Amino acid sequence: MILITGATGNIVQELIPFLLESGKSIRVLVRDESKVAHLDTCVERAVGDLDKPETLVSAVKGIERIFLVTFETHQDINLLEAAKRAGVQHIVKLSTLEATDHKIQVGKWHYEREELIRASGLDWTVLRPGMFMSNSIEWWSDSIKGQGSVFFPGGKKGRVAPVDPRDVARVAALALTQPGHSRQAYELTGSELFTIGQMVQVISQVLGKPIQYVDIPPIAAKLFMLKTGMDKALVNALMEMLKSLRKNEGAIVTDTVQHVTGHPQRTFEAWCREHIEAFQA
Ligand SMILES: NC(=O)c1ccc[n+]([C@@H]2O[C@H](COP(=O)([O-])OP(=O)(O)OC[C@H]3O[C@@H](n4cnc5c(N)ncnc54)[C@H](OP(=O)(O)O)[C@@H]3O)[C@@H](O)[C@H]2O)c1
């Protein structure tokens, strides 16, 4: 039995169909069961919270492998503690590309969590994806629908190779169900480098409507995030990421998705075509 955390998130929504196809038994850890009402009835539900260790004991009972999505280091600690006690064998952890050189804070946080898992004595696989293509919905769909514009402090020159969450999920599914992925850290990106302006252009072409990209000053983004009540340390970490993007330090392309899955990475244009209704008013 495989336990999946982050069941309503970008990656796991894509992961569950792959695992069901492979015939594996799965259990999802959810804070609110009504959010997974749409899932097949063969998927077991465990109500729990990574912040509350007492809720994890029954969730990990009878589990061999775990797909782990966390946001704070204490969540990894809580889950690992319960997993070790329950005799879990293997953890597949969703990390981030920035953990590779762990120079900036976001990478440091994820690397610290990876290290806990490596030190746990359990088998592990670490997935280090770059920017998800689905961020473009989270960040830009409202202003595209409302104002035909994208306001983002992404600069004009910095490039990224966004990865389709489905490609990350395909790698995760293999790591969870096939041998040969233990003690591996996989850096996962798309195959094409884009500036933010070029990403916006692809959405615009697929949508068949002009979209203006406005490179807003980073300080404006910082003040906006702080005003919405976001944690100051998180805001500072995000600002560091933006600085790195603007300096073109994130222009990394790997062929790991293709190497591990045997499939070429999905393109941003194909992803946009599949999700275009998210950008339509
Ligand atoms: N976005 C990117 O470009 C990117 C790139 C590389 C790495 N990452 C990493 O990917 C991870 C996010 O993955 P994602 O985008 O698939 O997730 P997501 O869409 O952000 O969704 C978060 C999931 O985690 C669950 N969750 C949050 N807090 C929880 C808690 N205390 N206990 C139990 N479940 C909890 C949420 O459940 P609810 O439905 O209850 O809220 C939801 O299912 C983060 O670690 C991030 O650093 C992101």
The ligand as an SDF file (V2000), in Angstrom:
LIG
                    3D

 48 52  0  0  0  0  0  0  0  0999 V2000
    5.2180   25.2610   -7.7670 N   0  0  0  0  0  0  0  0  0  0  0  0
    6.4300   25.0320   -8.2140 C   0  0  0  0  0  0  0  0  0  0  0  0
    6.8540   25.5690   -9.2470 O   0  0  0  0  0  0  0  0  0  0  0  0
    7.3200   24.0800   -7.4680 C   0  0  0  0  0  0  0  0  0  0  0  0
    8.5490   23.7350   -8.0470 C   0  0  0  0  0  0  0  0  0  0  0  0
    9.3790   22.8440   -7.3710 C   0  0  0  0  0  0  0  0  0  0  0  0
    8.9720   22.3120   -6.1500 C   0  0  0  0  0  0  0  0  0  0  0  0
    7.7720   22.6810   -5.6070 N   0  0  0  0  0  0  0  0  0  0  0  0
    7.3770   22.0900   -4.3100 C   0  0  0  0  0  0  0  0  0  0  0  0
    6.2160   21.2900   -4.5260 O   0  0  0  0  0  0  0  0  0  0  0  0
    5.4660   21.2570   -3.3040 C   0  0  0  0  0  0  0  0  0  0  0  0
    4.0180   21.6260   -3.6120 C   0  0  0  0  0  0  0  0  0  0  0  0
    3.4780   20.6140   -4.4510 O   0  0  0  0  0  0  0  0  0  0  0  0
    2.0990   20.8280   -5.2270 P   0  0  0  0  0  0  0  0  0  0  0  0
    2.2060   22.0810   -6.0400 O   0  0  0  0  0  0  0  0  0  0  0  0
    1.7600   19.5490   -5.8940 O   0  0  0  0  0  0  0  0  0  0  0  0
    1.1240   21.0820   -4.0170 O   0  0  0  0  0  0  0  0  0  0  0  0
    0.0410   22.2340   -3.8990 P   0  0  0  0  0  0  0  0  0  0  0  0
   -0.7310   22.2950   -5.1930 O   0  0  0  0  0  0  0  0  0  0  0  0
    0.7100   23.4310   -3.3330 O   0  0  0  0  0  0  0  0  0  0  0  0
   -0.9310   21.5990   -2.8150 O   0  0  0  0  0  0  0  0  0  0  0  0
   -0.5080   21.4070   -1.4920 C   0  0  0  0  0  0  0  0  0  0  0  0
   -1.0310   20.0720   -0.9980 C   0  0  0  0  0  0  0  0  0  0  0  0
   -0.4770   19.7930    0.3070 O   0  0  0  0  0  0  0  0  0  0  0  0
   -1.5680   19.6290    1.2230 C   0  0  0  0  0  0  0  0  0  0  0  0
   -1.1920   20.1480    2.5280 N   0  0  0  0  0  0  0  0  0  0  0  0
   -0.7830   21.4080    2.8380 C   0  0  0  0  0  0  0  0  0  0  0  0
   -0.5440   21.5050    4.1490 N   0  0  0  0  0  0  0  0  0  0  0  0
   -0.8020   20.2800    4.6980 C   0  0  0  0  0  0  0  0  0  0  0  0
   -0.7680   19.7500    6.0050 C   0  0  0  0  0  0  0  0  0  0  0  0
   -0.4010   20.4990    7.0560 N   0  0  0  0  0  0  0  0  0  0  0  0
   -1.0990   18.4540    6.1830 N   0  0  0  0  0  0  0  0  0  0  0  0
   -1.4950   17.6780    5.1420 C   0  0  0  0  0  0  0  0  0  0  0  0
   -1.5570   18.1190    3.8700 N   0  0  0  0  0  0  0  0  0  0  0  0
   -1.2190   19.4230    3.6570 C   0  0  0  0  0  0  0  0  0  0  0  0
   -2.7210   20.4250    0.6270 C   0  0  0  0  0  0  0  0  0  0  0  0
   -3.9160   19.9460    1.1590 O   0  0  0  0  0  0  0  0  0  0  0  0
   -5.2360   20.8410    1.3500 P   0  0  0  0  0  0  0  0  0  0  0  0
   -6.0970   20.5280    0.1670 O   0  0  0  0  0  0  0  0  0  0  0  0
   -5.8130   20.3770    2.6370 O   0  0  0  0  0  0  0  0  0  0  0  0
   -4.7940   22.2840    1.3940 O   0  0  0  0  0  0  0  0  0  0  0  0
   -2.5380   20.0860   -0.8640 C   0  0  0  0  0  0  0  0  0  0  0  0
   -3.0380   18.8040   -1.1590 O   0  0  0  0  0  0  0  0  0  0  0  0
    6.1410   22.2320   -2.3290 C   0  0  0  0  0  0  0  0  0  0  0  0
    6.9570   21.5090   -1.4570 O   0  0  0  0  0  0  0  0  0  0  0  0
    6.9640   23.1040   -3.2700 C   0  0  0  0  0  0  0  0  0  0  0  0
    8.0720   23.6820   -2.6120 O   0  0  0  0  0  0  0  0  0  0  0  0
    6.9300   23.5450   -6.2420 C   0  0  0  0  0  0  0  0  0  0  0  0
  1  2  1  0
  2  3  2  0
  2  4  1  0
  4  5  1  0
  4 48  2  0
  5  6  2  0
  6  7  1  0
  7  8  2  0
  8  9  1  0
  8 48  1  0
  9 10  1  0
  9 46  1  0
 10 11  1  0
 11 12  1  0
 11 44  1  0
 12 13  1  0
 13 14  1  0
 14 15  2  0
 14 16  1  0
 14 17  1  0
 17 18  1  0
 18 19  2  0
 18 20  1  0
 18 21  1  0
 21 22  1  0
 22 23  1  0
 23 24  1  0
 23 42  1  0
 24 25  1  0
 25 26  1  0
 25 36  1  0
 26 27  1  0
 26 35  1  0
 27 28  2  0
 28 29  1  0
 29 30  1  0
 29 35  2  0
 30 31  1  0
 30 32  2  0
 32 33  1  0
 33 34  2  0
 34 35  1  0
 36 37  1  0
 36 42  1  0
 37 38  1  0
 38 39  2  0
 38 40  1  0
 38 41  1  0
 42 43  1  0
 44 45  1  0
 44 46  1  0
 46 47  1  0
M  CHG  2   8   1  16  -1
M  END
$$$$
